Amino acid sequence: MAKPAITATLGVVRQALATSLFQRSSDTEGKRAVLSYPIKKLVPDAKGKVRYRFVVDAGPDPVTGKRKQVTRTFGTLREAKAEYASIVHRRYEAQRAPLSQVTVDEWLDQWLSMKAEDLEESTAYSYTMTLARVRGRLGHIRLPDLTEEHVAAWMRWALQEGRVRGGKTGTGLGATSVEMSLARLKEALDRAVTRGLARVNVAREVTVPRKARKAERRARAAVPPWSVTEVRAFVRAIAGDRLQAPFLLALMGLRPAEICGMRWADVDLDEATVSITNTRTVMGNDIVVEKDAKSLAGERQLPLPAPVVAALSAFRAAQADEKTAAGQGYEDSGYVLVDARGRALNGRQLRERAYKVMDRSGLRRVRLYDARASCLTYLANQGIPDHLLARWAGHADARTTKRWYVRPDVEDLRPAADTWGGLASGSAPVHEENVRCGSVNG
C-alpha cells in the first residue's frame, strides 16, 4: 500500500473509531485517549526480515453466525496498523447498521430478478415455482425476524400437506420437491447475508428427514421403467400410428425435449443420422421455451436404426400429403413433431398421446422419459462400452449414465444366476477349473 494511502486510511479510521473500537487508556482526568494495537513484532526470518502480525475478531461468519478471527501478517508496522483499523471499522459499521425491513417475499423477488440474468428461461421458471411453495407461509416475515424454527415448521408442513397442484390438494409434497425449495431458499438467504440484509442464513441446517427421503425412494422404486418385453409390446402397438417415428425416437433414448425440438433439417435419411442441436420444453404446461441442447455433450449426432429410418421416411411422406390437403392453412414449421396442420407439438402433447397408446394396448403407464432408461439399460446389457453409452445419452460423464439410467431388473440379472449355477453344479467351463473363489489372480 502506498504511504499516502496508508496515512489517509489511518487518519480516517482513527477519527471514526476512537470512541469505542480500540482499548483506551486515559489519565485520571479523562482528558486523553491512546489507541493501542495488538500487533506483535515477529522475530526476523532466515533472511533477516522483520514482520508484524495481529489476530482480530472480524465479526460473525455470514453463513454460520459464529464469531470468526482473522490473522494478518505485514512487512511494516504501518501496513499492519492500517489493515487492523480497516477490519475493526468494517466490523463496527456492520454492528451499527440497522437491520433490513425487507420481507422474505420482497427479497425473493429481488433475488430472482438477479438470478434470471444467469439462468435459462426454463430454469428461472423452475426457481420461481419452487420458491412459490415457500412464499405463502414465510413471505410476510421480515428477513431479520426469520428464524430456523420458521423454516423447519414450513418444511414439516410441506411434507404433510403442502401440495396445491399436480395431485390431490392438501396432501404432502415429495421429499425431492421440498429439498428443491429448501435449496433455493438457502441460496437466496446466503445472498441476503452477503448483502447485509440478514445476519445469518437461518435455513442452513434445515434438512428433510432421512425417513421421508427413504420413503420417497421406495415409492419411486415401485415404478420401474419398461422391461424389454414391454418395450417390444409398445413397438407393436405403435405400428401404423401417425406418431410412430417420434415414439421410436423416444425408445432410442432421446429426451422428449430433443424430439420436440428436432427439425427435418437435422435429419439425414440418406446417411441414416440425426443431429441433436435444438430442444423445445414446456413451462407450466402452456409456455414453450426453445433453446440449444441441454449441454455441450447433449449436442451430438446419432446413427438411426433401420426401423427408425423407415418410420421417419413414412412420417415425412405423410406430412407432405397433409400439407397438400391443408393448402394455405398448413403451417410449415420445419419441425419433425407436428400435427396434421404442420403446427409443432410440445412435450405434454407427445406424452398424452403416448399414454393413450399405452392405455389402449393394456400396457403399464410409464413416463415417456423413462423409455430413456429402458434403452440405456438394454444397450449396457448388450455390452456397449461406457464411453459410447454416455455419448449416445448425451452425457459428459459415463458415471451419470450408469448411475441414473442403467437400471437392470431381475431378468437382466438372469445370466448372472445361470453363470453362478455353473459354479454350484460343477459344470463350469474347463478354463474356469483352476479359478478359486475370491482369487484376484485367476
RODO-2510 file (C-alpha; in nm, 4 decimals, decimal comma):
residues 442
     n   res          X          Y          Z
     1     m     0,0000     0,0000     0,0000
     2     a     0,1383     0,3452    -0,0907
     3     k     0,2348     0,5721     0,2005
     4     p    -0,0228     0,8490     0,1272
     5     a    -0,2995     0,5904     0,1149
     6     i    -0,1839     0,4356     0,4417
     7     t    -0,1723     0,7724     0,6144
     8     a    -0,5202     0,8650     0,4885
     9     t    -0,6671     0,5323     0,5974
    10     l    -0,5213     0,5588     0,9461
    11     g    -0,6402     0,9145     0,9858
    12     v    -0,9994     0,8474     0,8845
    13     v    -1,0342     0,5251     1,0784
    14     r    -0,8766     0,6609     1,3951
    15     q    -1,1174     0,9525     1,3977
    16     a    -1,4200     0,7282     1,3397
    17     l    -1,3296     0,4593     1,5874
    18     a    -1,1620     0,6414     1,8735
    19     t    -1,4844     0,6409     2,0751
    20     s    -1,5279     0,2663     2,1129
    21     l    -1,3289     0,0377     1,8886
    22     f    -0,9863     0,0155     2,0487
    23     q    -0,8744    -0,0305     2,4031
    24     r    -0,8378     0,3105     2,5629
    25     s    -0,6103     0,4115     2,8448
    26     s    -0,7000     0,7503     2,9966
    27     d    -0,5389     0,9710     3,2553
    28     t    -0,7100     1,0433     3,5847
    29     e    -0,8920     1,3446     3,4407
    30     g    -1,0129     1,1566     3,1312
    31     k    -0,8621     1,4187     2,9007
    32     r    -0,6753     1,1948     2,6573
    33     a    -0,7267     0,8559     2,4954
    34     v    -0,4470     0,6478     2,3457
    35     l    -0,5255     0,3943     2,0755
    36     s    -0,3449     0,0640     2,1168
    37     y    -0,2935    -0,2073     1,8551
    38     p    -0,2466    -0,5770     1,9497
    39     i     0,0258    -0,6155     1,6857
    40     k     0,3232    -0,8404     1,7541
    41     k     0,6661    -0,7926     1,6113
    42     l     0,7909    -1,1312     1,4917
    43     v     1,1489    -1,2470     1,5195
    44     p     1,3463    -1,1959     1,1980
    45     d     1,3138    -1,4774     0,9472
    46     a     1,6026    -1,6621     0,7811
    47     k     1,6657    -1,3631     0,5563
    48     g     1,6634    -1,1226     0,8483
    49     k     1,3291    -0,9713     0,7563
    50     v     1,1098    -0,8428     1,0402
    51     r     0,7327    -0,8888     1,0127
    52     y     0,4278    -0,7731     1,2100
    53     r     0,1252    -0,9888     1,2882
    54     f    -0,2105    -0,9479     1,4607
    55     v    -0,5217    -1,1551     1,5332
    56     v    -0,8545    -0,9716     1,5363
    57     d    -1,2241    -1,0510     1,5807
    58     a    -1,3803    -0,9866     1,2376
    59     g    -1,7397    -1,0314     1,3469
    60     p    -1,9834    -1,3193     1,2864
    61     d    -1,9408    -1,5553     0,9929
    62     p    -2,2166    -1,4693     0,7407
    63     v    -2,3147    -1,8333     0,6947
    64     t    -2,2726    -1,9993     1,0362
    65     g    -2,3212    -1,6943     1,2572
    66     k    -2,0157    -1,7959     1,4658
    67     r    -1,7559    -1,5393     1,5633
    68     k    -1,4522    -1,5598     1,3417
    69     q    -1,0989    -1,4378     1,3895
    70     v    -0,8551    -1,3468     1,1175
    71     t    -0,4767    -1,3385     1,1241
    72     r    -0,2822    -1,0916     0,9140
    73     t     0,0943    -1,0514     0,8667
    74     f     0,2716    -0,7494     0,7105
    75     g     0,6206    -0,6334     0,6342
    76     t     0,5827    -0,2982     0,8085
    77     l     0,4130    -0,1781     1,1260
    78     r     0,2368     0,0991     0,9329
    79     e     0,0689    -0,1510     0,6962
    80     a    -0,0341    -0,3738     0,9873
    81     k    -0,1947    -0,0806     1,1713
    82     a    -0,3840     0,0300     0,8619
    83     e    -0,5291    -0,3177     0,7992
    84     y    -0,6157    -0,3664     1,1660
    85     a    -0,8030    -0,0355     1,1718
    86     s    -0,9845    -0,1213     0,8488
    87     i    -1,1051    -0,4610     0,9751
    88     v    -1,2313    -0,3232     1,3055
    89     h    -1,4020    -0,0347     1,1279
    90     r    -1,5912    -0,2737     0,8990
    91     r    -1,6987    -0,4774     1,1994
    92     y    -1,8159    -0,1668     1,3802
    93     e    -2,0167    -0,0451     1,0797
    94     a    -2,1802    -0,3867     1,0433
    95     q    -2,2855    -0,3776     1,4099
    96     r    -2,4260    -0,0255     1,3790
    97     a    -2,6148    -0,0852     1,0530
    98     p    -2,9916    -0,1083     1,1029
    99     l    -3,1400    -0,4432     1,0095
   100     s    -3,3340    -0,4657     0,6855
   101     q    -3,7075    -0,4073     0,6755
   102     v    -3,7349    -0,6199     0,3596
   103     t    -3,9697    -0,9181     0,3833
   104     v    -3,8898    -1,2668     0,2573
   105     d    -4,1320    -1,2102    -0,0308
   106     e    -3,9683    -0,8833    -0,1338
   107     w    -3,6191    -1,0273    -0,1125
   108     l    -3,7103    -1,3362    -0,3180
   109     d    -3,8450    -1,1037    -0,5895
   110     q    -3,5150    -0,9152    -0,5942
   111     w    -3,3040    -1,2306    -0,5841
   112     l    -3,4955    -1,3998    -0,8649
   113     s    -3,4569    -1,0870    -1,0744
   114     m    -3,0803    -1,1001    -1,0243
   115     k    -3,0581    -1,4752    -1,0893
   116     a    -3,2646    -1,4535    -1,4072
   117     e    -2,9713    -1,2871    -1,5821
   118     d    -2,7595    -1,6029    -1,5443
   119     l    -3,0262    -1,8723    -1,5908
   120     e    -3,2006    -2,0356    -1,8823
   121     e    -3,5627    -1,9244    -1,9072
   122     s    -3,6914    -2,2694    -1,8107
   123     t    -3,4536    -2,2844    -1,5116
   124     a    -3,5635    -1,9396    -1,3930
   125     y    -3,9240    -2,0567    -1,4171
   126     s    -3,8372    -2,3641    -1,2109
   127     y    -3,6800    -2,1432    -0,9426
   128     t    -3,9931    -1,9286    -0,9348
   129     m    -4,2215    -2,2294    -0,8926
   130     t    -4,0126    -2,3983    -0,6215
   131     l    -3,9980    -2,0763    -0,4183
   132     a    -4,3720    -2,0196    -0,4620
   133     r    -4,4188    -2,3095    -0,2203
   134     v    -4,2337    -2,1097     0,0468
   135     r    -4,3905    -1,7684    -0,0008
   136     g    -4,7389    -1,8470     0,1270
   137     r    -4,6210    -1,9215     0,4809
   138     l    -4,2920    -1,7349     0,5113
   139     g    -4,3227    -1,4496     0,2609
   140     h    -4,4699    -1,1938     0,5022
   141     i    -4,1879    -1,2281     0,7600
   142     r    -3,9128    -0,9647     0,7693
   143     l    -3,5731    -1,1117     0,6855
   144     p    -3,4190    -1,0251     1,0263
   145     d    -3,7168    -1,1876     1,2032
   146     l    -3,6989    -1,5154     1,0084
   147     t    -3,5807    -1,7996     1,2321
   148     e    -3,4692    -2,1560     1,1853
   149     e    -3,7910    -2,2688     1,3504
   150     h    -3,9954    -2,0816     1,0885
   151     v    -3,8146    -2,2700     0,8111
   152     a    -3,8326    -2,6050     0,9912
   153     a    -4,2067    -2,5588     1,0530
   154     w    -4,2586    -2,4830     0,6834
   155     m    -4,0636    -2,7950     0,5903
   156     r    -4,2802    -3,0152     0,8155
   157     w    -4,5982    -2,8578     0,6780
   158     a    -4,4848    -2,9054     0,3177
   159     l    -4,4129    -3,2752     0,3743
   160     q    -4,7547    -3,3289     0,5343
   161     e    -4,9983    -3,1048     0,3445
   162     g    -4,8103    -2,8661     0,1165
   163     r    -4,9451    -2,9796    -0,2218
   164     v    -5,1545    -2,7219    -0,4060
   165     r    -5,1185    -2,8500    -0,7641
   166     g    -5,0166    -3,1634    -0,9526
   167     g    -5,2148    -3,4014    -0,7308
   168     k    -5,4697    -3,4028    -0,4523
   169     t    -5,4669    -3,0636    -0,2816
   170     g    -5,3661    -3,0768     0,0834
   171     t    -5,1535    -3,3901     0,0599
   172     g    -4,7818    -3,3840     0,1287
   173     l    -4,5218    -3,2792    -0,1238
   174     g    -4,2494    -3,5261    -0,2173
   175     a    -3,9187    -3,5097    -0,0327
   176     t    -3,7377    -3,4110    -0,3511
   177     s    -3,9741    -3,1180    -0,4115
   178     v    -3,9261    -2,9930    -0,0562
   179     e    -3,5488    -3,0300    -0,0840
   180     m    -3,5504    -2,8257    -0,4050
   181     s    -3,7444    -2,5452    -0,2364
   182     l    -3,5096    -2,5517     0,0638
   183     a    -3,2060    -2,5404    -0,1645
   184     r    -3,3343    -2,2318    -0,3446
   185     l    -3,4296    -2,0620    -0,0151
   186     k    -3,0839    -2,1304     0,1288
   187     e    -2,9219    -1,9856    -0,1814
   188     a    -3,1368    -1,6721    -0,1618
   189     l    -3,0651    -1,6264     0,2098
   190     d    -2,6918    -1,6660     0,1518
   191     r    -2,7094    -1,3720    -0,0855
   192     a    -2,9145    -1,1732     0,1683
   193     v    -2,6403    -1,2285     0,4273
   194     t    -2,3761    -1,1130     0,1791
   195     r    -2,5804    -0,8003     0,1135
   196     g    -2,6100    -0,7301     0,4858
   197     l    -2,9878    -0,7795     0,4881
   198     a    -2,9669    -1,0673     0,7376
   199     r    -2,7047    -1,1678     0,9911
   200     v    -2,7102    -1,5444     0,9340
   201     n    -2,8675    -1,7955     0,6982
   202     v    -3,1259    -1,9480     0,9298
   203     a    -3,2179    -2,2193     0,6762
   204     r    -2,8654    -2,3565     0,6552
   205     e    -2,9147    -2,6506     0,8929
   206     v    -3,2760    -2,7367     0,7996
   207     t    -3,2884    -3,0674     0,6109
   208     v    -3,5587    -3,3106     0,5037
   209     p    -3,5715    -3,6053     0,7492
   210     r    -3,3988    -3,9220     0,6345
   211     k    -3,7205    -4,1179     0,6863
   212     a    -3,9052    -3,9027     0,4303
   213     r    -3,6247    -3,9407     0,1752
   214     k    -3,6218    -4,3190     0,2173
   215     a    -3,9996    -4,3392     0,1778
   216     e    -3,9795    -4,1465    -0,1484
   217     r    -3,7028    -4,3725    -0,2812
   218     r    -3,9159    -4,6775    -0,2050
   219     a    -4,2144    -4,5232    -0,3869
   220     r    -4,0032    -4,4454    -0,6922
   221     a    -3,8574    -4,7939    -0,6981
   222     a    -4,2118    -4,9288    -0,7232
   223     v    -4,2449    -4,7803    -1,0757
   224     p    -3,9548    -4,9231    -1,2767
   225     p    -3,9031    -4,8394    -1,6444
   226     w    -4,0296    -5,0804    -1,9082
   227     s    -3,8664    -5,4175    -1,9476
   228     v    -3,7529    -5,5483    -2,2873
   229     t    -4,0835    -5,7344    -2,3219
   230     e    -4,2844    -5,4167    -2,2539
   231     v    -4,0755    -5,2112    -2,4965
   232     r    -4,1385    -5,4654    -2,7705
   233     a    -4,5102    -5,4636    -2,6912
   234     f    -4,5146    -5,0832    -2,7275
   235     v    -4,3308    -5,1105    -3,0611
   236     r    -4,6048    -5,3435    -3,1868
   237     a    -4,8745    -5,1110    -3,0509
   238     i    -4,7463    -4,8030    -3,2368
   239     a    -4,7134    -4,9765    -3,5738
   240     g    -4,9119    -4,7633    -3,8188
   241     d    -4,9662    -4,4827    -3,5645
   242     r    -4,9191    -4,1345    -3,7075
   243     l    -4,6581    -4,0615    -3,4380
   244     q    -4,4751    -4,3923    -3,4732
   245     a    -4,1473    -4,2186    -3,5665
   246     p    -4,1377    -3,9788    -3,2639
   247     f    -4,2286    -4,2684    -3,0329
   248     l    -3,9403    -4,4761    -3,1743
   249     l    -3,7051    -4,1833    -3,1192
   250     a    -3,8117    -4,1856    -2,7526
   251     l    -3,7385    -4,5592    -2,7364
   252     m    -3,3925    -4,4768    -2,8764
   253     g    -3,3299    -4,2816    -2,5558
   254     l    -3,3796    -3,9283    -2,6848
   255     r    -3,5175    -3,6775    -2,4368
   256     p    -3,8737    -3,5603    -2,5138
   257     a    -3,7431    -3,2018    -2,5416
   258     e    -3,4933    -3,3181    -2,8042
   259     i    -3,7682    -3,4880    -3,0063
   260     c    -3,9893    -3,1790    -2,9869
   261     g    -3,7041    -2,9526    -3,0974
   262     m    -3,5888    -3,1753    -3,3835
   263     r    -3,6206    -3,0250    -3,7317
   264     w    -3,6210    -3,2046    -4,0643
   265     a    -3,3003    -3,0146    -4,1405
   266     d    -3,1394    -3,2137    -3,8567
   267     v    -3,2344    -3,5494    -4,0120
   268     d    -3,0330    -3,7112    -4,2921
   269     l    -3,2317    -4,0108    -4,4107
   270     d    -2,9774    -4,0966    -4,6812
   271     e    -2,6935    -4,1225    -4,4295
   272     a    -2,9276    -4,2506    -4,1541
   273     t    -2,8175    -3,9920    -3,8979
   274     v    -2,9799    -3,7274    -3,6802
   275     s    -2,8160    -3,4215    -3,5205
   276     i    -2,9350    -3,3221    -3,1732
   277     t    -2,8850    -2,9454    -3,1516
   278     n    -3,2187    -2,7948    -3,0512
   279     t    -3,4736    -2,8527    -2,7736
   280     r    -3,8279    -2,7372    -2,7006
   281     t    -3,9606    -2,7594    -2,3449
   282     v    -4,2880    -2,6654    -2,1778
   283     m    -4,3147    -2,4462    -1,8692
   284     g    -4,6343    -2,4737    -1,6685
   285     n    -4,7986    -2,6919    -1,9355
   286     d    -4,8512    -2,3997    -2,1732
   287     i    -4,5354    -2,1873    -2,2164
   288     v    -4,2973    -2,3341    -2,4760
   289     v    -3,9263    -2,2485    -2,4496
   290     e    -3,6886    -2,3249    -2,7336
   291     k    -3,3128    -2,3341    -2,6803
   292     d    -2,9909    -2,5173    -2,7633
   293     a    -2,9182    -2,8718    -2,6491
   294     k    -2,9099    -2,9261    -2,2734
   295     s    -2,5280    -2,9190    -2,2668
   296     l    -2,2267    -2,9409    -2,4954
   297     a    -2,2357    -3,3196    -2,4514
   298     g    -2,6057    -3,3146    -2,5361
   299     e    -2,5220    -3,1669    -2,8759
   300     r    -2,4445    -3,4844    -3,0680
   301     q    -2,5016    -3,6812    -3,3868
   302     l    -2,6542    -4,0283    -3,3688
   303     p    -2,6919    -4,3043    -3,6266
   304     l    -3,0511    -4,4059    -3,6949
   305     p    -3,1505    -4,7753    -3,6793
   306     a    -3,3265    -4,9095    -3,9899
   307     p    -3,6762    -4,9249    -3,8291
   308     v    -3,6473    -4,5580    -3,7280
   309     v    -3,5308    -4,4521    -4,0758
   310     a    -3,8309    -4,6311    -4,2285
   311     a    -4,0720    -4,4693    -3,9789
   312     l    -3,9262    -4,1198    -4,0347
   313     s    -3,9471    -4,1638    -4,4129
   314     a    -4,3137    -4,2616    -4,3826
   315     f    -4,3824    -3,9693    -4,1477
   316     r    -4,2232    -3,7221    -4,3860
   317     a    -4,4298    -3,8543    -4,6762
   318     a    -4,7467    -3,8329    -4,4632
   319     q    -4,6689    -3,4701    -4,3764
   320     a    -4,6274    -3,3894    -4,7466
   321     d    -4,9761    -3,5298    -4,8107
   322     e    -5,1173    -3,3353    -4,5151
   323     k    -4,9615    -3,0147    -4,6453
   324     t    -5,1216    -3,0666    -4,9846
   325     a    -5,4598    -3,1364    -4,8265
   326     a    -5,4434    -2,8329    -4,5946
   327     g    -5,3285    -2,5896    -4,8629
   328     q    -5,2830    -2,2352    -4,7346
   329     g    -5,3876    -2,3422    -4,3845
   330     y    -5,0746    -2,5540    -4,3374
   331     e    -4,8069    -2,4144    -4,1048
   332     d    -4,4716    -2,5188    -4,2488
   333     s    -4,2759    -2,5003    -3,9208
   334     g    -3,9938    -2,7319    -4,0251
   335     y    -4,0212    -2,9461    -3,7099
   336     v    -4,0427    -3,3241    -3,7221
   337     l    -4,3064    -3,3498    -3,4499
   338     v    -4,6100    -3,1648    -3,5859
   339     d    -4,9845    -3,2169    -3,6078
   340     a    -5,1807    -3,2658    -3,9315
   341     r    -5,1731    -2,8899    -3,9979
   342     g    -4,7976    -2,8562    -3,9515
   343     r    -4,8120    -2,6996    -3,6053
   344     a    -4,5306    -2,8020    -3,3706
   345     l    -4,6358    -3,0289    -3,0831
   346     n    -4,4892    -2,9942    -2,7357
   347     g    -4,3748    -3,2467    -2,4783
   348     r    -4,7056    -3,2516    -2,2922
   349     q    -4,8960    -3,3337    -2,6108
   350     l    -4,6477    -3,6075    -2,7032
   351     r    -4,6775    -3,7572    -2,3548
   352     e    -5,0585    -3,7542    -2,3603
   353     r    -5,0692    -3,9309    -2,6973
   354     a    -4,8235    -4,1923    -2,5718
   355     y    -5,0470    -4,2553    -2,2674
   356     k    -5,3432    -4,3152    -2,4986
   357     v    -5,1465    -4,5833    -2,6822
   358     m    -5,0436    -4,7437    -2,3516
   359     d    -5,3999    -4,7453    -2,2203
   360     r    -5,5423    -4,8783    -2,5460
   361     s    -5,2848    -5,1596    -2,5536
   362     g    -5,3115    -5,2516    -2,1873
   363     l    -4,9512    -5,1507    -2,1240
   364     r    -4,8282    -5,0296    -1,7881
   365     r    -4,8191    -4,6481    -1,7822
   366     v    -4,4707    -4,5038    -1,7532
   367     r    -4,3357    -4,1608    -1,8350
   368     l    -4,2156    -4,1365    -2,1920
   369     y    -3,8912    -4,0008    -2,0487
   370     d    -3,8396    -4,3354    -1,8739
   371     a    -3,8049    -4,5046    -2,2128
   372     r    -3,4599    -4,3471    -2,1954
   373     a    -3,3699    -4,5729    -1,9032
   374     s    -3,5090    -4,8791    -2,0829
   375     c    -3,2940    -4,8007    -2,3862
   376     l    -2,9710    -4,7332    -2,1969
   377     t    -3,0155    -5,0381    -1,9731
   378     y    -3,0624    -5,2600    -2,2782
   379     l    -2,7551    -5,1148    -2,4511
   380     a    -2,5450    -5,1615    -2,1358
   381     n    -2,6619    -5,5229    -2,1037
   382     q    -2,5615    -5,5825    -2,4660
   383     g    -2,2055    -5,4793    -2,3872
   384     i    -2,1950    -5,1287    -2,5358
   385     p    -1,8814    -4,9633    -2,3841
   386     d    -1,9366    -4,6945    -2,1239
   387     h    -1,7915    -4,4104    -2,3316
   388     l    -2,0225    -4,4905    -2,6238
   389     l    -2,3186    -4,5291    -2,3893
   390     a    -2,2558    -4,1816    -2,2455
   391     r    -2,2159    -4,0359    -2,5929
   392     w    -2,5459    -4,1897    -2,7021
   393     a    -2,7197    -4,0486    -2,3949
   394     g    -2,5668    -3,7024    -2,4367
   395     h    -2,3750    -3,7119    -2,1074
   396     a    -2,0262    -3,5743    -2,0470
   397     d    -1,9595    -3,8366    -1,7785
   398     a    -2,0352    -4,2085    -1,8171
   399     r    -2,0906    -4,2290    -1,4413
   400     t    -2,4022    -4,0131    -1,4811
   401     t    -2,5402    -4,2533    -1,7411
   402     k    -2,4772    -4,5631    -1,5316
   403     r    -2,5930    -4,4142    -1,2027
   404     w    -2,9265    -4,2726    -1,3201
   405     y    -3,0266    -4,4557    -1,6356
   406     v    -2,8908    -4,8100    -1,6256
   407     r    -3,1456    -4,9971    -1,4125
   408     p    -3,1225    -5,3743    -1,4543
   409     d    -3,4283    -5,5743    -1,3452
   410     v    -3,4450    -5,9337    -1,2261
   411     e    -3,4495    -6,0731    -1,5804
   412     d    -3,1420    -5,8702    -1,6696
   413     l    -2,9677    -6,0490    -1,3827
   414     r    -3,0683    -6,3954    -1,5103
   415     p    -2,7372    -6,4558    -1,6970
   416     a    -2,5507    -6,3909    -1,3706
   417     a    -2,7670    -6,6535    -1,1982
   418     d    -2,7022    -6,9031    -1,4786
   419     t    -2,3295    -6,8385    -1,4561
   420     w    -2,3324    -6,8920    -1,0815
   421     g    -2,5286    -7,2111    -1,1385
   422     g    -2,2231    -7,3477    -1,3196
   423     l    -2,0214    -7,2958    -1,0019
   424     a    -2,2713    -7,4819    -0,7852
   425     s    -2,3307    -7,7682    -1,0289
   426     g    -1,9685    -7,8252    -1,1165
   427     s    -2,0356    -7,7736    -1,4850
   428     a    -1,8126    -7,4683    -1,5268
   429     p    -1,6090    -7,4464    -1,8491
   430     v    -1,2622    -7,6104    -1,8481
   431     h    -1,0777    -7,2754    -1,8371
   432     e    -1,2530    -7,1987    -1,5073
   433     e    -1,1432    -7,5118    -1,3224
   434     n    -0,8350    -7,3507    -1,1708
   435     v    -1,0100    -7,0266    -1,0724
   436     r    -1,0542    -7,0010    -0,6973
   437     c    -1,3447    -6,8159    -0,5371
   438     g    -1,2318    -6,4749    -0,4227
   439     s    -0,8999    -6,5026    -0,6066
   440     v    -0,7686    -6,1905    -0,7736
   441     n    -0,5097    -6,3921    -0,9648
   442     g    -0,7458    -6,6238    -1,1528
***
